[in-house]
Amino acid sequence: MNDITCKVLVLGGGPGGYVAGIRAGQLGLDTVLIEGQKLGGCCLNVGCIPSKAFIHAANEVDKVNHFANGSALGIKVSNPEFTLSKTVEWKDGIVSRLNTGVAGLLKKNKVKIIEGWGEMQDGKTCLVKTDDGEVLIRAEHVILATGSISTALPNLPFGDKIVSSSDILSLNEVPAKLAVIGGGYIGLELGIAMRKMGSDVTIVEATPSILPQYDKSLTKPVMKRMDELGMTVMLNAVADGLNNKGDLTILDKEGKKQVIKADKILVTVGRSPRTEGWGIENLALDLDGRFLKIDDQCSTSMKSVWAIGDVTGEPMLAHRAMAQGEMVAEIIAGHNRRWDKRAIPAICFTDPEVVSVGLSETQAKEQGHEIMKAEFPFMANGRAMTQEDETGFVRIIARKDNHLILGVEAVGGEVSELSAEFALAIEMGATLEDIAGTIHAHPTKSEAVLESGLRALGQALHI
Ligand SMILES: Cc1cc2nc3c(=O)[nH]c(=O)nc-3n(C[C@H](O)[C@H](O)[C@H](O)COP(=O)(O)OP(=O)(O)OC[C@H]3O[C@@H](n4cnc5c(N)ncnc54)[C@H](O)[C@@H]3O)c2cc1C
C-alpha cells in the first residue's frame, strides 16, 4: 500500500473542495485532494454549469421558434430544427473543458490529486481505493467536502422513467411528456427548459406556491410565463406513486387521485447531504439535523477536522461552498478568518430569472426593522425595451432610520447579472444614498437599481 503524509487532506473535489485545495496550495500548504468521481463535483458535472447550458440552449430554441411566426423586429425564420443530442454533446464539451481547467489549477498550485473513493479511518487518516490499489493518506488537517446527492422519493425511486436532475441533463431525446415533482428552483429551471425544447410539462408541487421561500411578487411573473408557455402547474399536489400502467398518480389539492401520463418523471424534491459512504462512523462528528455541524470557522466537533459546502447545510449553493473552502484554507494557514458574510445571493435561472440577496421585506420586519422600500419596473427601463424584455422589477429594502440597505430583490430577464451589485452593496454596508450617488451606465438594466434607490428616497427620475 502507498502511504502519503501531508498537511491538508481535502475529501471531495466539488466547488468547495477544489477551491479549498487551490487556496491551500497558493498558501504553500502541502495538500492532497481526493475525488471519487469527477473534479468539479455536482456543480460542474451535473449541476450549475450543465443546467445553465441547457437553459441557454432552450432559450435559443424558444427565440428561434418565436421568430418562426415573424416578429416586430422584422426577423422571420423558417423550419427551425432542434436536436437534443447535439445540445448534450455541446454541454459535455463545456463540462470537459472545465474539468480539465480545475485539474490544471490544482496542479499549478501543487495540489496532489488522488482519484478514488476515500474512507476516513479516523480524524487524520483516509484510505483511498484507486485503480492502482489502496493509498493511505495521513494529514494534519482534514477538510470534508463530500457534497450532496439528489433526494429520492420512497414511492418513486430513481430508475427507468423516474429520473434525477443529473439524468435529465444527459437525455438524447426530448420526452414528449414530462412530469416534474417539486417546484423548487431546480425543478422549475429544468422544467421550463424542457418545455421550450418541446416537452409537454406538468409541475407537481406539494406546497401552495412554487419557489416557496420567495416573496409571491417575485414568483408571480414566473407563474405567468409558465402559463404562456403552456405548462401545467399543480399546487398543493402530492406525488403518490406509479399505477399498474406505469403512469404517475398524484393526490390533488382536494385529496383526489389523479393520473398524469408521462414519458419521464423528474424528481427534484431537494438534495441530501452526503453523510454516508466515507467513514463518518469512524469519526466523532456532531450533526446539525441532517448536516455536519460546523462553527463560524467551518470547524467540526473534532479538532483539525473542517467541513464545507453542501454537507454542512443550507443554502446548498456552489458560491457558499467556494467561499467556505477559501476561508478554511486561510484559517489552516494561520489567517484570522471567520464567517461573517452579510448575504449569500440566491438565484433562480427560471424565465424570468429571480434574484434575492439579503433580507426580504417580511424577513426584515420579522427582525424588528422599520423599513422603507421601493421598486422600479423594467417597463420603464430603456435597455429592457430594446431587448423586448420588460417583465419584472428591482426592489430595494432599507432601514428607515439610517437608509442601510438590508435586501435587494429582482425578477426579470438576466437579472442574475445584477446580483453582484446587490451583494456588494449589502456586504459593504451601502446606504440608499450610496446607490443613488453611483453613476450607473446607460443604457443598462442596472439603471433600475439606481432608480429604485432614488425612488426609495423620493427622487426617482424616470418614473
Ligand atoms: C441541477 C442543479 C443545478 C444547480 N444549480 C446551481 C446554481 O445555479 N448555482 C449554485 O450556486 N448552485 C447550484 N446547484 C448546487 C451546487 O451544485 C452545489 O451547491 C455545489 O455543487 C456544492 O458543492 P460541494 O463542493 O459542497 O459538493 P459537490 O459539488 O456535491 O461535490 C462533492 C464531491 O465530493 C466527491 N466525494 C464525496 N465523497 C467522496 C469520497 N468519499 N471520496 C472521494 N470523493 C468524494 C463527490 O464525488 C463530488 O465530486 C445546482 C445543483 C443541481 C443539482
Ligand as a Chemical Component Dictionary entry (heavy atoms), coordinates in Angstrom:
data_LIG
# 
_chem_comp.id                   LIG 
_chem_comp.type                 NON-POLYMER 
_chem_comp.pdbx_formal_charge   0 
_chem_comp.three_letter_code    LIG 
# 
loop_
_chem_comp_atom.comp_id 
_chem_comp_atom.atom_id 
_chem_comp_atom.alt_atom_id 
_chem_comp_atom.type_symbol 
_chem_comp_atom.charge 
_chem_comp_atom.model_Cartn_x 
_chem_comp_atom.model_Cartn_y 
_chem_comp_atom.model_Cartn_z 
_chem_comp_atom.pdbx_ordinal 
LIG C1  C1  C 0 -29.389 20.711 -11.369 1  
LIG C2  C2  C 0 -28.640 21.547 -10.356 2  
LIG C3  C3  C 0 -28.446 22.888 -10.614 3  
LIG C4  C4  C 0 -27.729 23.664 -9.703  4  
LIG N1  N1  N 0 -27.571 24.980 -9.987  5  
LIG C5  C5  C 0 -26.878 25.766 -9.123  6  
LIG C6  C6  C 0 -26.661 27.134 -9.423  7  
LIG O1  O1  O 0 -27.086 27.642 -10.456 8  
LIG N2  N2  N 0 -25.941 27.862 -8.549  9  
LIG C7  C7  C 0 -25.449 27.319 -7.388  10 
LIG O2  O2  O 0 -24.792 28.030 -6.623  11 
LIG N3  N3  N 0 -25.654 26.027 -7.078  12 
LIG C8  C8  C 0 -26.352 25.245 -7.910  13 
LIG N4  N4  N 0 -26.529 23.922 -7.613  14 
LIG C9  C9  C 0 -25.998 23.402 -6.348  15 
LIG C10 C10 C 0 -24.488 23.164 -6.431  16 
LIG O3  O3  O 0 -24.222 22.254 -7.457  17 
LIG C11 C11 C 0 -23.963 22.656 -5.096  18 
LIG O4  O4  O 0 -24.324 23.563 -4.089  19 
LIG C12 C12 C 0 -22.452 22.522 -5.107  20 
LIG O5  O5  O 0 -22.015 21.644 -6.108  21 
LIG C13 C13 C 0 -21.951 22.028 -3.741  22 
LIG O6  O6  O 0 -20.567 21.913 -3.752  23 
LIG P1  P1  P 0 -19.796 20.916 -2.755  24 
LIG O7  O7  O 0 -18.349 21.129 -3.036  25 
LIG O8  O8  O 0 -20.282 21.101 -1.391  26 
LIG O9  O9  O 0 -20.243 19.461 -3.164  27 
LIG P2  P2  P 0 -20.393 18.657 -4.532  28 
LIG O10 O10 O 0 -20.440 19.554 -5.694  29 
LIG O11 O11 O 0 -21.515 17.729 -4.305  30 
LIG O12 O12 O 0 -19.035 17.862 -4.626  31 
LIG C14 C14 C 0 -18.675 16.864 -3.747  32 
LIG C15 C15 C 0 -17.643 15.995 -4.414  33 
LIG O13 O13 O 0 -17.085 15.137 -3.451  34 
LIG C16 C16 C 0 -16.873 13.865 -4.026  35 
LIG N5  N5  N 0 -16.859 12.899 -2.935  36 
LIG C17 C17 C 0 -17.777 12.759 -1.961  37 
LIG N6  N6  N 0 -17.412 11.795 -1.104  38 
LIG C18 C18 C 0 -16.230 11.320 -1.538  39 
LIG C19 C19 C 0 -15.352 10.297 -1.096  40 
LIG N7  N7  N 0 -15.598 9.581  -0.011  41 
LIG N8  N8  N 0 -14.228 10.074 -1.801  42 
LIG C20 C20 C 0 -13.950 10.787 -2.915  43 
LIG N9  N9  N 0 -14.742 11.753 -3.388  44 
LIG C21 C21 C 0 -15.869 12.016 -2.707  45 
LIG C22 C22 C 0 -18.055 13.683 -4.971  46 
LIG O14 O14 O 0 -17.742 12.743 -5.964  47 
LIG C23 C23 C 0 -18.213 15.101 -5.501  48 
LIG O15 O15 O 0 -17.481 15.281 -6.700  49 
LIG C24 C24 C 0 -27.225 23.099 -8.507  50 
LIG C25 C25 C 0 -27.414 21.734 -8.253  51 
LIG C26 C26 C 0 -28.118 20.966 -9.166  52 
LIG C27 C27 C 0 -28.321 19.523 -8.874  53 
# 
loop_
_chem_comp_bond.comp_id 
_chem_comp_bond.atom_id_1 
_chem_comp_bond.atom_id_2 
_chem_comp_bond.value_order 
_chem_comp_bond.pdbx_ordinal 
LIG C1  C2  SING 1  
LIG C2  C3  SING 2  
LIG C2  C26 DOUB 3  
LIG C3  C4  DOUB 4  
LIG C4  N1  SING 5  
LIG C4  C24 SING 6  
LIG N1  C5  DOUB 7  
LIG C5  C6  SING 8  
LIG C5  C8  SING 9  
LIG C6  O1  DOUB 10 
LIG C6  N2  SING 11 
LIG N2  C7  SING 12 
LIG C7  O2  DOUB 13 
LIG C7  N3  SING 14 
LIG N3  C8  DOUB 15 
LIG C8  N4  SING 16 
LIG N4  C9  SING 17 
LIG N4  C24 SING 18 
LIG C9  C10 SING 19 
LIG C10 O3  SING 20 
LIG C10 C11 SING 21 
LIG C11 O4  SING 22 
LIG C11 C12 SING 23 
LIG C12 O5  SING 24 
LIG C12 C13 SING 25 
LIG C13 O6  SING 26 
LIG O6  P1  SING 27 
LIG P1  O7  DOUB 28 
LIG P1  O8  SING 29 
LIG P1  O9  SING 30 
LIG O9  P2  SING 31 
LIG P2  O10 DOUB 32 
LIG P2  O11 SING 33 
LIG P2  O12 SING 34 
LIG O12 C14 SING 35 
LIG C14 C15 SING 36 
LIG C15 O13 SING 37 
LIG C15 C23 SING 38 
LIG O13 C16 SING 39 
LIG C16 N5  SING 40 
LIG C16 C22 SING 41 
LIG N5  C17 SING 42 
LIG N5  C21 SING 43 
LIG C17 N6  DOUB 44 
LIG N6  C18 SING 45 
LIG C18 C19 SING 46 
LIG C18 C21 DOUB 47 
LIG C19 N7  SING 48 
LIG C19 N8  DOUB 49 
LIG N8  C20 SING 50 
LIG C20 N9  DOUB 51 
LIG N9  C21 SING 52 
LIG C22 O14 SING 53 
LIG C22 C23 SING 54 
LIG C23 O15 SING 55 
LIG C24 C25 DOUB 56 
LIG C25 C26 SING 57 
LIG C26 C27 SING 58 
# 
